[in-house]
């Protein structure tokens, strides 16, 4: 599974344009400021995403797999900034 992490394929990164052009005072939604990133993941990783989205969802609010990925990015960033990353996760990046 960890081998597949090394083979992540960035298919496309694109900034969405806002039309008409926004002026300084205009609000731009998060979606309009966002970038799209497509990666290849294993079946196991997809299953984990689905399971986690299901666990975070409730009858009033369904959580998407994309939201789980965004949450994971935030959590990893916070842990890295605090120096609290699990050494096993970091080690997995360097194993092939």
Secondary structure as UniProt FT lines:
FT   HELIX           2..6
FT   STRAND          13..15
FT   TURN            24..25
FT   HELIX           30..33
FT   STRAND          35..37
FT   HELIX           43..56
FT   TURN            59..60
FT   HELIX           65..82
FT   HELIX           87..94
//
